[in-house]
Amino acid sequence: MNKIALAVISLFGGLIFAKEVSAGEVLEDVVERRFPLDPSGTFSLRAIDGTVEIYGTDSREVKIVAIKKAFSPERLNAIAIRVDAQEDAVNIETTPPPAPRHDFSDRSGTVEYTINVPQTARIVRVELPHGELVIDGMRGASIAADLGSGQLMTHNCFCDQTIHVNHGGLNVFFDWLEERPIAIEAVIEDGNALARIPTDATFQLHAVAKRGHVSSDFSPMESRKRGDASEINEAIGDTPTTKLTFRASEGNIHISEVIW
């Protein structure tokens, strides 16, 4: 199958629960679909407020589970998910309900995504306005993710990363590091950034906090005691192949040493 044409949420199936609900009860519509994707293909997602969890797997497909939530059937039905799926690329576009006309009108409408993708695929774009974003276990060429406000975490993603948070928290966690060259560019405008790195890892670190502090468990003890550094630029270990770059405009950066 060369192409699966635009799959709209109505095609996903699943009519809204036809039952009476009390005022304030959250309505849900759960949809699940699978699309084939070459392990070297690309994936992108433009989400609305909610949560996004992306997990790298050994499969040759993208599995999407989306839970739409709203307080009214009208707003629930207004949330649209469009999927453009080809053998080498899967792109998801999410449209929120229209903006309410009055200040006190119902503004509900979120989507919770849980998505499995081939771990060697390239994540060319993930955009989330508000919420929580997790990307776990990727080994493709690169990851690009942008979060408006909330919490962003990458975990055991052994690939180049370009990640950005406007307001909230930014976290880069590794349970181990491998001897493969990767470069991470992590930027947060307003909030704190945290990296958790195994104690035996080797890497090049460059961290800058314009209006905040930078600290690293890997730095010499005399440097740690000062606690007032705004920039750290140092090599950890011999001939590091991993490059970590962290930048915070308003907030602190901490590089934590994880001992297992």
C-alpha positions as CSV (number, residue, x, y, z in Angstrom):
1,M,0.0,0.0,0.0
2,N,1.8,3.1,-1.3
3,K,-0.4,5.6,0.5
4,I,-3.2,5.7,3.0
5,A,-5.0,8.9,2.1
6,L,-5.9,11.5,4.7
7,A,-7.5,9.6,7.5
8,V,-9.9,11.9,9.3
9,I,-11.1,11.2,12.8
10,S,-14.5,10.2,11.5
11,L,-12.8,7.5,9.6
12,F,-11.2,6.4,12.8
13,G,-14.6,5.4,13.8
14,G,-16.2,5.5,17.2
15,L,-19.3,7.6,17.6
16,I,-19.7,9.7,20.7
17,F,-21.2,7.8,23.6
18,A,-25.0,8.2,23.2
19,K,-25.9,8.6,26.8
20,E,-27.0,11.3,29.1
21,V,-24.3,12.9,31.1
22,S,-24.5,15.1,34.1
23,A,-23.2,18.7,33.9
24,G,-19.5,18.9,34.1
25,E,-18.9,15.2,33.3
26,V,-16.0,14.7,30.9
27,L,-16.9,13.0,27.6
28,E,-14.3,10.8,25.9
29,D,-13.8,9.3,22.5
30,V,-11.1,6.7,22.2
31,V,-9.7,5.9,18.8
32,E,-6.9,3.5,17.7
33,R,-5.3,3.0,14.4
34,R,-2.1,1.5,12.9
35,F,-0.2,2.6,9.8
36,P,2.8,0.9,8.2
37,L,6.1,2.9,8.4
38,D,9.5,2.1,7.0
39,P,12.0,1.9,9.9
40,S,14.0,4.7,8.2
41,G,10.9,6.8,7.6
42,T,9.8,10.1,9.3
43,F,7.1,10.9,11.8
44,S,5.6,14.3,12.8
45,L,2.7,15.4,15.1
46,R,1.0,18.7,15.7
47,A,-1.1,18.2,18.8
48,I,-3.4,20.3,20.9
49,D,-3.5,20.8,24.7
50,G,-3.1,17.4,26.5
51,T,-0.4,14.8,26.7
52,V,1.8,13.2,24.1
53,E,3.8,10.0,24.8
54,I,5.9,8.6,22.0
55,Y,7.7,5.2,22.4
56,G,10.3,3.7,20.0
57,T,9.6,0.0,19.2
58,D,11.0,-2.7,17.0
59,S,7.8,-2.8,14.8
60,R,7.5,-1.5,11.3
61,E,4.3,0.5,12.0
62,V,2.9,3.5,13.8
63,K,0.3,2.7,16.4
64,I,-1.8,5.6,17.5
65,V,-4.1,5.7,20.5
66,A,-5.9,9.0,20.9
67,I,-8.3,9.9,23.7
68,K,-10.3,13.0,22.9
69,K,-11.9,14.8,25.9
70,A,-14.4,17.6,26.3
71,F,-17.4,18.7,28.3
72,S,-19.9,18.7,25.5
73,P,-20.5,16.5,22.4
74,E,-20.2,19.5,20.2
75,R,-16.7,20.3,21.3
76,L,-15.7,16.7,21.4
77,N,-16.9,16.2,17.8
78,A,-15.1,19.4,16.8
79,I,-11.7,17.9,17.6
80,A,-10.3,16.7,14.3
81,I,-7.3,14.4,13.8
82,R,-6.0,14.0,10.3
83,V,-3.4,11.5,9.4
84,D,-1.4,11.5,6.1
85,A,0.3,8.1,6.0
86,Q,2.7,6.9,3.4
87,E,5.2,4.1,3.5
88,D,8.1,6.5,4.4
89,A,6.3,9.2,6.3
90,V,3.4,9.5,8.8
91,N,2.1,13.0,9.6
92,I,-0.6,13.8,12.2
93,E,-2.4,17.1,12.4
94,T,-4.8,17.9,15.3
95,T,-7.4,20.6,15.1
96,P,-8.9,22.0,18.3
97,P,-12.5,23.1,18.8
98,P,-13.2,26.7,17.7
99,A,-12.4,29.4,20.2
100,P,-15.4,30.4,22.3
101,R,-17.1,33.7,21.6
102,H,-17.6,34.6,25.3
103,D,-15.2,34.6,28.2
104,F,-17.2,32.2,30.3
105,S,-18.0,29.8,27.5
106,D,-16.9,26.2,27.5
107,R,-13.2,26.0,26.5
108,S,-12.8,22.3,26.9
109,G,-11.0,20.1,24.4
110,T,-7.9,18.0,24.8
111,V,-6.3,14.9,23.3
112,E,-4.1,12.3,25.1
113,Y,-1.8,10.6,22.6
114,T,0.1,7.4,23.1
115,I,2.0,6.6,20.0
116,N,4.4,3.7,19.1
117,V,6.8,4.4,16.2
118,P,9.8,2.4,14.8
119,Q,12.7,3.3,17.0
120,T,15.0,4.1,14.0
121,A,12.5,6.5,12.5
122,R,13.3,10.2,12.4
123,I,10.9,12.5,14.4
124,V,11.0,15.6,12.3
125,R,8.5,17.6,14.4
126,V,6.4,17.3,17.5
127,E,4.5,20.4,18.6
128,L,2.4,20.6,21.8
129,P,0.9,23.9,23.0
130,H,0.3,23.0,26.6
131,G,0.7,19.7,28.6
132,E,3.2,16.9,29.0
133,L,5.5,15.5,26.3
134,V,7.5,12.3,26.6
135,I,9.7,10.7,24.0
136,D,11.3,7.4,24.9
137,G,13.6,4.9,23.3
138,M,14.3,6.5,19.9
139,R,17.4,5.6,17.9
140,G,16.8,7.3,14.6
141,A,18.7,10.1,13.0
142,S,17.1,12.9,15.1
143,I,14.3,14.3,17.2
144,A,12.8,17.8,17.0
145,A,10.2,18.7,19.7
146,D,8.6,22.0,20.8
147,L,6.4,22.5,23.9
148,G,4.6,25.8,24.7
149,S,4.2,25.2,28.5
150,G,4.4,22.2,30.7
151,Q,6.9,19.4,31.1
152,L,9.1,17.8,28.3
153,M,11.2,14.7,28.8
154,T,13.3,12.6,26.5
155,H,14.5,9.2,27.9
156,N,17.1,7.0,26.4
157,C,16.9,8.6,23.0
158,F,20.2,7.8,21.4
159,C,20.0,10.3,18.5
160,D,20.5,14.0,17.8
161,Q,17.9,16.1,19.7
162,T,16.6,19.6,19.2
163,I,14.1,20.3,21.9
164,H,12.6,23.5,23.1
165,V,10.3,24.5,26.0
166,N,8.8,28.0,26.4
167,H,7.6,27.7,30.0
168,G,7.8,24.8,32.4
169,G,10.4,22.1,32.7
170,L,12.9,20.4,30.4
171,N,14.4,17.0,31.2
172,V,16.9,14.8,29.4
173,F,17.4,11.4,31.0
174,F,19.8,8.6,30.1
175,D,20.0,5.3,32.0
176,W,23.3,4.7,30.0
177,L,25.3,6.3,27.2
178,E,26.5,4.5,24.2
179,E,29.6,5.1,22.1
180,R,27.9,6.7,19.2
181,P,28.1,10.4,18.3
182,I,25.0,12.3,19.2
183,A,24.4,16.0,19.8
184,I,21.6,17.5,22.0
185,E,20.4,21.1,21.8
186,A,18.0,21.8,24.7
187,V,16.6,25.2,25.2
188,I,14.1,26.5,27.8
189,E,13.0,30.1,27.9
190,D,11.4,30.2,31.4
191,G,11.9,27.3,33.8
192,N,14.5,24.8,34.8
193,A,16.4,22.2,32.8
194,L,17.6,18.9,34.3
195,A,19.8,16.2,32.8
196,R,20.4,12.8,34.4
197,I,23.6,11.1,33.1
198,P,25.2,7.8,34.3
199,T,28.3,8.4,36.4
200,D,30.6,6.5,34.0
201,A,29.5,8.5,30.9
202,T,31.8,10.6,28.7
203,F,30.5,13.8,27.1
204,Q,31.1,17.4,26.1
205,L,29.0,19.7,28.2
206,H,28.1,23.3,27.4
207,A,25.4,24.8,29.6
208,V,24.4,28.5,29.8
209,A,21.8,30.1,32.1
210,K,21.4,33.8,31.2
211,R,19.5,34.7,34.3
212,G,20.0,31.7,36.6
213,H,22.6,29.2,37.7
214,V,24.3,26.1,36.2
215,S,25.5,23.2,38.3
216,S,27.0,19.8,37.4
217,D,27.7,16.8,39.6
218,F,30.5,16.0,37.1
219,S,32.4,19.3,37.8
220,P,35.3,19.4,40.2
221,M,34.2,19.7,43.8
222,E,35.6,23.3,44.2
223,S,33.4,24.4,41.3
224,R,30.3,22.8,42.7
225,K,30.7,24.5,46.1
226,R,30.6,28.0,44.4
227,G,27.1,27.3,43.2
228,D,26.9,30.6,41.3
229,A,28.1,29.7,37.9
230,S,26.1,30.9,34.9
231,E,28.1,28.8,32.4
232,I,29.9,25.5,32.3
233,N,31.9,24.4,29.3
234,E,33.9,21.2,29.9
235,A,34.7,17.8,28.7
236,I,33.8,14.8,30.9
237,G,36.0,11.8,30.3
238,D,38.4,11.1,27.4
239,T,37.5,11.7,23.8
240,P,33.7,12.2,24.3
241,T,31.4,11.6,21.3
242,T,28.2,12.9,23.0
243,K,27.7,16.7,23.0
244,L,25.2,18.2,25.4
245,T,24.2,21.8,25.0
246,F,21.7,23.4,27.4
247,R,20.5,27.0,27.4
248,A,18.0,28.7,29.8
249,S,16.9,32.3,29.5
250,E,15.1,32.4,32.9
251,G,15.9,29.5,35.2
252,N,18.5,27.0,36.3
253,I,20.3,24.1,34.7
254,H,21.5,21.0,36.6
255,I,23.4,18.1,35.3
256,S,22.8,15.2,37.7
257,E,25.1,12.2,38.1
258,V,23.1,9.0,38.3
259,I,24.7,6.0,40.1
260,W,23.1,2.7,39.6
